[in-house]
Amino acid sequence: MTPSSPAPTLRSLPELDYHHSQTVDLPAAITPLEAWNMMTSGQGPVMRAAFRIRNAISARFGVKRIGGFSGAPRDSVQTGDRLDFFLVEDSTPERLVLTERDRHLDVMICLTVDARRLTVTASVVTQNAYGRIYMLPVGLAHKVIVGRHIRHLRRAVQERASCPGAT
């Protein structure tokens, strides 16, 4: 039997070049879009520097520059919209599917919510040697970055839950 993921991925798990999923129980229920807004708000100097370094190196290999996370909250999105550099492929009250595809790699990020449990799943398929080399440091950093974003999210949800009437 082929392993599967509860969230959509680019391909089945054995066919992926990178897969990471992290789940957190939150103090209050939120939507996947609310989670995205909270997780990407307040991009700090380390993330800004990481995106600048990524852009400087990747531009030499014909990869388009990405600006990082704007932190601009969105009230709603629909299929075909953009959230920063990601294309929204699906948006429901339970799931947000984001992709970015180029000639080096395809990336899918899926945020799913079940009651107060949020899962962030990343899947990547590399297209060539540059994509594989790129994913070596990014794969390691991604786990740290997602963990940091989830801790930030948990604090934000806790603060919101402790302040009735706050948005």
DOSE-177278 format. One line per 3 residues: number of its first residue (from 1); their letters; for each residue x, y, z of N, C-alpha, C, O, CB. Coordinates in steps of 0.05 Angstrom, whole numbers. Glycine has a CB too. Layout:
BEGIN
NUM = a = X,Y,Z,X,Y,Z,X,Y,Z,X,Y,Z,X,Y,Z  ... .
***
This chain:
BEGIN
1 = mtp = 17,-24,0,0,0,0,18,25,0,37,26,15,-19,0,24  11,44,-16,27,69,-19,19,88,4,-5,93,8,22,82,-46  39,98,19,33,117,40,19,142,27,25,150,5,58,126,55 .
4 = ssp = 1,153,42,-13,177,33,-11,198,54,-4,193,77,-42,171,25  -19,222,47,-19,245,65,-48,253,68,-63,252,49,-2,268,55  -56,261,93,-84,271,96,-89,297,81,-112,304,75,-90,275,125 .
7 = apt = -68,311,74,-70,336,58,-62,330,30,-47,312,24,-53,358,71  -73,346,11,-64,343,-17,-34,348,-19,-23,366,-6,-79,362,-36  -21,332,-36,7,337,-42,10,336,-72,-8,328,-86,26,315,-28 .
10 = lrs = 33,345,-82,38,346,-110,36,319,-124,27,316,-146,65,359,-116  46,299,-109,46,271,-119,43,253,-94,41,263,-72,73,264,-134  42,227,-98,42,209,-75,68,212,-60,88,220,-71,37,179,-84 .
13 = lpe = 68,206,-34,91,210,-17,117,198,-28,137,211,-27,86,199,10  117,173,-37,142,162,-47,153,177,-72,177,175,-78,138,133,-54  136,191,-86,145,205,-110,154,234,-105,163,248,-123,123,206,-131 .
16 = ldy = 152,243,-80,160,270,-73,190,271,-67,202,252,-57,144,280,-48  202,294,-73,230,299,-66,233,311,-38,254,310,-26,243,317,-87  211,323,-28,210,334,-1,182,333,9,163,339,-6,222,363,-1 .
19 = hhs = 179,326,34,152,326,47,156,332,76,173,319,89,137,298,43  141,350,86,141,357,115,114,365,123,100,380,110,162,379,121  105,354,146,78,361,157,81,365,187,94,350,201,58,338,151 .
22 = qtv = 69,387,196,69,393,224,41,400,233,28,416,220,90,416,230  33,390,256,6,394,267,8,407,294,26,401,310,-9,368,268  -11,425,299,-12,438,325,-41,440,334,-59,446,317,1,466,324 .
25 = dlp = -46,436,359,-72,441,371,-73,470,381,-55,478,395,-79,420,394  -93,484,373,-95,512,379,-115,517,402,-133,501,406,-103,528,354  -113,539,416,-131,545,438,-159,554,428,-178,555,444,-120,567,455 .
28 = aai = -162,560,402,-188,567,391,-188,560,362,-168,556,349,-193,598,395  -212,556,351,-215,549,323,-210,573,305,-218,596,312,-244,538,318  -196,569,283,-191,589,263,-193,576,236,-194,552,233,-163,603,267 .
31 = tpl = -195,593,215,-195,582,188,-166,580,178,-148,592,189,-212,601,169  -162,565,156,-135,564,145,-125,591,136,-101,597,139,-135,544,121  -143,608,125,-134,635,116,-126,652,140,-106,667,139,-156,649,100 .
34 = eaw = -141,650,162,-133,664,186,-106,654,196,-89,670,205,-155,661,208  -102,628,195,-76,617,203,-54,628,185,-33,637,196,-76,586,201  -58,629,159,-38,640,141,-32,669,148,-9,677,150,-48,638,111 .
37 = nmm = -53,685,152,-49,713,159,-33,716,184,-14,733,185,-77,727,163  -39,701,205,-24,703,230,5,692,227,23,704,239,-39,688,252  8,671,213,35,659,210,54,676,194,78,677,200,33,631,197 .
40 = tsg = 44,691,175,61,707,158,62,736,165,76,752,152,53,704,129  48,744,186,50,772,195,76,777,210,87,758,222,25,780,213  86,801,208,109,807,223,135,793,215,149,783,232,105,802,252 .
43 = qgp = 140,792,189,164,779,179,188,794,192,191,818,187,166,779,148  204,780,207,227,793,220,251,795,203,251,788,179,234,777,245  273,807,214,297,812,199,311,786,189,323,787,168,317,827,216 .
46 = vmr = 308,764,203,321,739,195,307,729,169,321,721,150,319,718,217  281,730,169,267,721,144,272,740,121,275,730,98,236,719,150  272,766,126,278,785,104,306,779,93,309,779,68,276,814,114 .
49 = aaf = 325,774,110,352,768,101,353,742,86,366,740,65,372,767,126  338,722,96,338,696,82,327,699,54,338,687,35,321,675,98  306,714,50,294,719,23,314,735,6,316,729,-18,267,733,25 .
52 = rir = 328,754,17,347,770,1,370,751,-8,378,753,-31,359,793,18  380,734,10,401,715,2,391,696,-19,404,691,-39,411,699,27  367,685,-15,355,667,-34,353,680,-62,360,668,-82,327,658,-25 .
55 = nai = 344,705,-62,341,719,-88,367,724,-101,370,721,-125,326,745,-83  387,732,-86,414,738,-97,426,713,-110,437,714,-131,432,749,-75  424,690,-96,435,665,-107,419,655,-130,429,648,-151,437,644,-84 .
58 = sar = 392,653,-126,375,641,-146,374,657,-172,371,645,-193,347,638,-135  376,683,-171,376,699,-195,398,691,-214,394,694,-239,378,729,-188  420,682,-204,443,673,-221,436,648,-237,449,642,-257,467,668,-204 .
61 = fgv = 414,634,-229,406,610,-242,379,613,-256,366,593,-263,404,587,-222  371,638,-261,347,643,-276,321,639,-261,300,636,-273,347,626,-300  323,639,-234,299,635,-218,288,663,-211,303,681,-203,305,619,-192 .
64 = kri = 262,666,-214,250,692,-208,252,699,-179,252,682,-161,220,693,-217  255,725,-174,257,735,-147,230,734,-133,209,738,-146,268,764,-146  230,729,-107,205,730,-92,210,750,-69,232,751,-58,196,702,-81 .
67 = ggf = 189,764,-62,192,785,-42,189,776,-14,192,792,5,173,806,-47  183,751,-9,178,742,18,149,746,25,132,748,7,196,758,38  143,746,51,116,748,60,110,777,67,124,790,82,111,730,85 .
70 = sga = 89,788,54,82,816,58,70,821,85,74,843,96,62,825,37  57,802,97,44,806,123,17,820,121,4,825,141,62,821,141  9,826,96,-16,839,92,-39,819,95,-41,800,79,-17,852,63 .
73 = prd = -56,822,115,-78,803,119,-98,804,97,-104,825,86,-91,808,146  -109,781,91,-131,779,71,-156,768,84,-154,750,101,-123,760,47  -179,780,78,-204,771,89,-215,747,74,-229,730,86,-225,793,88 .
76 = svq = -208,745,48,-218,723,32,-199,719,9,-186,738,0,-247,727,23  -199,695,-2,-184,688,-26,-200,668,-41,-217,653,-29,-155,678,-20  -195,666,-67,-208,645,-83,-187,634,-102,-166,646,-106,-233,657,-98 .
79 = tgd = -194,612,-114,-177,599,-133,-168,619,-154,-184,633,-166,-190,575,-146  -141,620,-159,-130,638,-179,-118,663,-167,-103,677,-180,-151,645,-199  -125,670,-142,-113,693,-128,-85,686,-121,-76,664,-123,-130,700,-103 .
82 = rld = -70,707,-113,-43,704,-103,-42,712,-73,-53,732,-65,-23,721,-119  -28,696,-58,-20,703,-31,10,705,-32,24,685,-32,-30,681,-9  20,729,-31,48,735,-35,57,721,-61,46,728,-82,65,725,-11 .
85 = ffl = 77,704,-61,87,691,-85,73,665,-92,79,652,-112,116,686,-83  54,657,-76,39,632,-80,13,636,-95,-1,656,-92,33,618,-53  6,617,-112,-19,616,-126,-39,601,-108,-32,579,-98,-17,603,-154 .
88 = ved = -63,611,-104,-84,597,-89,-97,577,-108,-109,585,-128,-105,617,-77  -93,552,-102,-106,530,-118,-132,521,-107,-149,510,-121,-86,507,-121  -136,525,-81,-161,517,-68,-164,532,-42,-144,535,-27,-162,486,-64 .
91 = stp = -188,541,-36,-193,554,-10,-221,548,-1,-241,555,-13,-189,585,-13  -222,533,21,-247,526,34,-245,533,64,-223,540,73,-255,496,30  -267,532,79,-264,537,108,-246,517,122,-237,522,145,-292,536,120 .
94 = erl = -240,494,110,-223,474,122,-196,471,110,-178,458,121,-237,447,121  -192,483,86,-166,478,72,-158,502,54,-175,515,42,-169,453,54  -132,507,54,-120,527,37,-97,514,23,-78,505,36,-111,553,53 .
97 = vlt = -98,513,-4,-76,500,-19,-62,521,-36,-75,535,-52,-88,477,-37  -36,524,-32,-20,544,-46,2,530,-61,14,510,-52,-8,564,-25  8,540,-85,30,528,-101,48,550,-113,39,573,-116,19,511,-123 .
100 = erd = 72,542,-119,90,558,-135,105,538,-152,117,519,-142,110,575,-116  105,543,-178,118,525,-197,137,540,-215,130,561,-226,96,509,-214  161,529,-219,179,541,-238,194,518,-251,188,495,-247,198,561,-225 .
103 = rhl = 214,525,-267,228,504,-282,247,487,-265,257,467,-274,244,517,-305  251,496,-240,269,481,-222,254,463,-202,264,442,-195,286,500,-207  231,473,-193,216,457,-173,187,466,-172,181,489,-179,229,458,-146 .
106 = dvm = 171,448,-162,143,454,-157,139,451,-126,149,432,-114,123,434,-172  125,470,-115,121,471,-86,91,473,-80,77,488,-94,136,495,-72  81,457,-61,54,459,-52,54,461,-22,66,445,-8,36,435,-62 .
109 = icl = 39,481,-12,35,485,17,5,482,22,-11,495,8,46,512,27  -2,465,40,-30,460,47,-34,464,77,-21,452,93,-39,432,38  -53,482,83,-61,486,111,-89,474,114,-108,482,100,-61,517,119 .
112 = tvd = -92,455,132,-118,443,138,-125,448,167,-108,448,184,-117,413,131  -151,451,171,-161,455,198,-183,435,203,-201,431,187,-171,484,202  -181,422,227,-202,404,236,-207,412,265,-191,406,283,-193,373,233 .
115 = arr = -230,425,269,-236,437,295,-214,456,303,-211,477,290,-240,414,317  -199,450,324,-177,468,332,-150,457,325,-130,467,336,-179,473,363  -148,438,308,-123,426,300,-115,436,272,-130,432,252,-125,395,300 .
118 = ltv = -92,448,270,-82,459,245,-58,441,236,-41,434,252,-73,488,247  -58,434,211,-36,419,199,-25,435,175,-40,443,158,-44,391,190  1,439,175,15,452,152,31,430,139,48,418,151,33,476,162 .
121 = tas = 26,426,113,39,405,97,53,418,73,41,433,59,19,383,89  78,411,70,93,421,47,102,396,30,110,376,41,118,437,55  99,399,4,109,378,-14,123,392,-37,115,413,-47,85,360,-25 .
124 = vvt = 145,379,-46,162,390,-67,170,368,-86,176,346,-79,187,404,-55  169,376,-112,180,359,-133,201,376,-147,195,397,-157,157,349,-153  226,365,-148,247,380,-162,248,372,-191,241,349,-198,274,374,-148 .
127 = qna = 255,391,-208,256,386,-237,284,381,-248,286,370,-270,243,410,-251  304,390,-233,331,388,-244,352,390,-221,344,391,-198,337,410,-265  377,390,-228,399,390,-208,397,415,-191,401,414,-167,426,389,-222 .
130 = ygr = 392,439,-203,390,463,-187,368,460,-166,372,467,-142,384,488,-205  345,450,-173,323,445,-154,331,427,-132,324,432,-108,299,434,-169  346,406,-138,355,387,-117,375,401,-98,373,397,-74,367,362,-130 .
133 = iym = 394,416,-110,414,430,-93,400,451,-76,406,454,-52,435,443,-111  381,466,-88,366,487,-74,352,475,-50,351,488,-29,346,500,-93  340,451,-53,325,440,-31,342,429,-8,331,424,14,308,417,-42 .
136 = lpv = 368,426,-12,385,416,11,383,436,35,375,427,56,414,413,1  391,461,31,388,479,55,359,487,60,351,490,83,404,504,50  343,490,39,316,499,43,299,478,58,283,485,75,302,505,16 .
139 = gla = 304,452,52,290,431,66,295,431,96,277,428,112,298,404,54  320,436,104,327,438,132,315,463,144,303,462,166,358,438,136  318,485,130,308,511,141,277,511,143,266,523,161,317,534,123 .
142 = hkv = 264,498,124,235,498,123,223,488,150,204,500,160,225,482,100  234,467,160,224,455,185,226,475,208,208,478,225,239,429,192  249,490,209,253,510,230,234,533,226,222,543,245,282,520,230 .
145 = ivg = 231,542,201,214,565,195,185,559,202,171,575,214,217,573,166  175,535,193,147,528,199,143,526,229,123,535,239,140,501,185  162,514,243,160,513,272,158,540,285,142,545,303,184,498,284 .
148 = rhi = 174,559,275,173,586,285,146,599,279,134,612,296,196,603,273  137,596,254,111,607,247,88,595,263,70,609,271,105,602,217  90,570,269,69,557,285,69,567,314,48,571,326,72,526,285 .
151 = rhl = 93,571,325,94,583,352,82,611,353,68,618,371,124,583,362  89,627,332,77,654,329,47,652,327,33,668,340,89,668,305  37,634,311,8,630,308,-5,623,334,-26,634,342,3,608,287 .
154 = rra = 7,603,348,-5,594,373,-8,618,393,-28,621,406,12,572,386  13,634,395,12,658,413,-10,677,404,-25,688,420,40,672,414  -11,682,378,-31,701,367,-60,691,372,-77,707,379,-27,705,337 .
157 = vqe = -64,665,369,-91,654,374,-97,655,403,-120,661,411,-93,624,363  -77,649,420,-82,651,449,-89,679,458,-107,683,473,-56,641,464  -74,699,447,-80,727,454,-108,735,444,-123,748,459,-59,746,441 .
160 = ras = -115,726,420,-142,732,410,-164,719,426,-185,731,431,-144,723,381  -159,694,434,-179,679,450,-182,691,478,-204,690,490,-171,650,452  -161,704,489,-163,715,516,-174,743,516,-179,755,537,-136,715,529 .
163 = cpg = -178,755,492,-189,782,489,-216,780,474,-216,783,450,-169,801,475  -238,775,488,-264,773,474,-269,798,457,-264,821,466,-286,769,494  -280,793,433,-286,815,415,-263,823,397,-267,840,379,-296,838,430 .
166 = at = -239,813,402,-216,819,385,-217,804,359,-228,782,359,-189,814,400  -206,815,338,-205,801,312,-178,793,305,-174,781,284,-216,819,291 .
***
